Amino acid sequence: MVAAIKGNRLYGDNVELINRDSECAVYKIADETGDGIITSYPVFNGINLVYYDMHMQSFGISSFQGDNILQINHCQEGRIEYEFNNGEYLYLAKGDLSVQKKCSGCKYSYFPLSHYHGISVMIDLEKSPKCLSCILDDVMVSPEKLCKKFCGNKFYTVMRENESIEHIFSELYSVPENIKKGYQKVKVLELMLFLRGTEVDNSNDKHIYFTKAQVTAAKQAKKYLIKHLDERITVADLANIVEVSQTTLKMCFKGVYGESIYAYMKNYKMQKAAALLKTTDESVLDIASAVGYNNGSKFASASKSVMKATPNEYRKSAVQTEHYLSKQSRHNYYSAV
């Protein structure tokens, strides 16, 4: 019961505790947009390592009561948005790292691509050791000083993908079970020692932070495009609809979704087309029209560039895969009987 209450405080009311033992606690979150799994490992007193496997739009953390939590986030796949009380929005893409304070007002986590895999190191500054040298000699790292260093002026600091960050986190995503507990301790100490020796420099962070108006315009544009998937809409038309300049729309759309409007919609249309090719008997030309392609050759070219196959090739491959899986399922059933 205590674990479930703690999960509600951290992640909102849609959380369900599905497993808890001495090693970790596993939570499931679900709503109308999808679901996600959050796995939390206690590493040291007051320091938890949290894994996120999210396939949903967002989840709320507004009910979290902690006022003195330092959070180190790493994005492995997908994209994550944080909204802060000062009106700024922060985005992490693949390989990015952020250091931020929970009390900076982050109300919820939003996933623009409805897909996110990542890790957070959650440090309770009141409960964690004042200096980690008490855990390992010569690791002279103070969580409180890290907080002041990275969150003193702006509440948060972002580091874009680099080899040092990749080295530390890549190994955390594939830890052998038989050494997991000890390995996680070593990697968290390594991360915090790395941060202690890292200089804070946001001078090259152009267009990392966006205003609420810019983010709203980008989301409205995406919503409109998806609702009118079968229409040809120019950037100029779209900018007029959401009432911003074309330059602003292009910039903030890429900031939110990580791609240009054209690239995002091309991939979205091909994913939609792939689902129709796989699950319906509609003709290729009808599917092309449904996703906004009135020219069969352009549709085939887009399919080739995104799905690495023409529409007909993709449909044939999908049918063969489905037939194979069905055959395997029948074989496994009769073998069990």
C-alpha positions, -999 to 999 in steps of 0.1 A, spaced: 0 0 0 28 24 9 45 17 -25 12 24 -43 7 57 -25 43 67 -33 37 58 -70 5 80 -70 25 109 -55 52 106 -82 32 98 -113 -4 108 -108 -36 88 -103 -34 65 -133 -6 45 -118 -8 8 -109 18 -10 -88 23 -43 -107 53 -57 -88 75 -49 -59 104 -67 -42 136 -58 -25 152 -50 -58 127 -27 -75 92 -14 -78 74 -16 -112 45 7 -120 21 7 -150 5 39 -162 -24 39 -187 -49 63 -202 -68 68 -235 -35 77 -253 -16 45 -244 4 31 -216 39 29 -201 60 10 -176 82 27 -149 107 6 -130 124 22 -100 156 7 -84 168 20 -50 206 25 -55 217 44 -24 197 59 5 177 88 -11 189 79 -47 168 59 -71 175 48 -107 142 50 -127 137 34 -162 109 46 -185 93 26 -213 65 49 -225 40 45 -254 16 72 -245 12 110 -249 18 122 -213 16 115 -176 11 139 -148 34 145 -119 17 175 -104 7 156 -72 44 150 -63 51 165 -29 89 166 -28 104 201 -28 140 191 -28 146 165 -56 174 167 -81 166 148 -113 191 137 -139 174 126 -171 187 107 -202 167 101 -234 176 68 -251 148 68 -277 119 91 -287 114 126 -273 103 141 -240 89 176 -231 90 193 -197 69 223 -190 81 247 -162 64 274 -142 84 301 -158 67 295 -191 95 277 -208 94 243 -224 124 220 -225 129 191 -250 152 161 -248 160 141 -280 179 108 -283 212 109 -264 204 142 -245 208 147 -208 192 172 -185 198 181 -148 168 198 -132 151 205 -99 117 190 -93 105 221 -74 111 242 -106 74 235 -114 75 207 -140 39 196 -140 39 167 -163 60 148 -189 47 149 -225 59 127 -253 55 144 -287 61 111 -306 40 90 -281 72 70 -276 100 74 -251 126 52 -235 149 68 -209 165 68 -174 162 93 -145 184 94 -115 162 108 -87 182 123 -58 163 133 -26 187 161 -14 174 157 22 178 119 24 209 112 2 244 113 16 259 149 18 291 136 1 294 104 -18 329 98 -4 311 80 24 302 53 -2 335 53 -21 368 70 -12 378 99 -34 344 103 -49 341 138 -35 307 146 -49 280 166 -31 245 162 -45 236 197 -30 266 213 -49 256 195 -81 221 210 -77 235 245 -72 259 241 -101 234 229 -127 201 244 -114 212 276 -97 205 301 -124 179 285 -147 165 256 -127 179 232 -153 208 225 -176 208 205 -209 237 186 -224 233 174 -260 244 140 -271 281 133 -268 304 103 -264 309 107 -227 272 107 -220 267 78 -243 294 58 -226 279 62 -191 242 55 -201 246 29 -228 258 3 -203 229 11 -179 204 -1 -206 218 -36 -208 230 -46 -173 233 -84 -167 208 -95 -140 235 -113 -119 255 -80 -114 227 -54 -118 226 -41 -82 263 -35 -79 267 -23 -114 240 3 -110 258 17 -79 290 20 -98 274 37 -128 255 62 -107 287 72 -89 304 75 -123 277 97 -136 278 121 -106 316 122 -107 314 130 -144 289 159 -137 311 172 -110 340 176 -135 318 190 -163 317 227 -170 283 243 -174 280 260 -207 246 269 -223 261 294 -248 255 271 -277 220 260 -267 201 279 -294 164 272 -296 164 246 -268 137 265 -248 103 275 -263 75 296 -250 39 283 -244 26 302 -274 52 286 -297 46 251 -284 8 256 -287 12 267 -323 33 236 -332 8 212 -315 -22 229 -332 -4 226 -365 3 189 -361 -33 183 -349 -47 201 -380 -24 183 -404 -34 149 -390 -71 158 -391 -68 168 -428 -44 140 -438 -59 137 -473 -54 174 -482 -24 192 -495 -16 220 -470 14 243 -475 35 258 -447 21 292 -456 -15 279 -452 -6 262 -419 10 294 -405 -21 314 -413 -43 288 -396 -23 288 -363 -16 325 -366 22 326 -365 49 334 -391 62 306 -413 97 310 -398 84 307 -363 62 277 -372 91 259 -388 114 265 -359 90 256 -331 76 225 -349 111 211 -353 117 220 -316 87 201 -304 88 171 -328 124 169 -337 118 170 -375 107 195 -401 69 196 -409 76 179 -442 97 151 -427 73 145 -398 42 143 -420 59 121 -445 68 96 -418 33 98 -402 16 93 -435 37 62 -443 30 47 -409 -7 52 -415 -4 38 -450 16 8 -437 -13 0 -412 -39 2 -440 -18 -20 -463 -14 -46 -436 -49 -46 -422 -72 -38 -452 -79 -49 -488 -81 -14 -501 -63 -7 -533 -29 10 -532 -43 40 -550 -71 44 -525 -47 42 -496 -24 67 -513 -53 91 -517 -63 86 -480 -29 98 -468 -27 127 -492 -10 113 -523 -28 118 -556 1 106 -576 9 68 -574 45 72 -583 51 98 -555 34 75 -530 56 46 -541 87 68 -538 78 80 -503 70 44 -493 104 32 -506 123 59 -487 105 54 -454 95 17 -453 123 5 -476 97 -12 -499 71 -2 -524 34 -4 -512 29 -37 -530 62 -51 -517 53 -41 -481 18 -56 -484 32 -89 -497 58 -91 -470 32 -83 -443 9 -110 -455 37 -135 -456 48 -126 -421 12 -129 -408 9 -163 -424 41 -175 -409 32 -162 -374 -2 -179 -377 14 -211 -387 39 -210 -358 10 -203 -334 -9 -234 -346 23 -255 -344 29 -243 -308 -7 -250 -298 -7 -286 -312 27 -293 -297 15 -282 -263 -16 -304 -267 
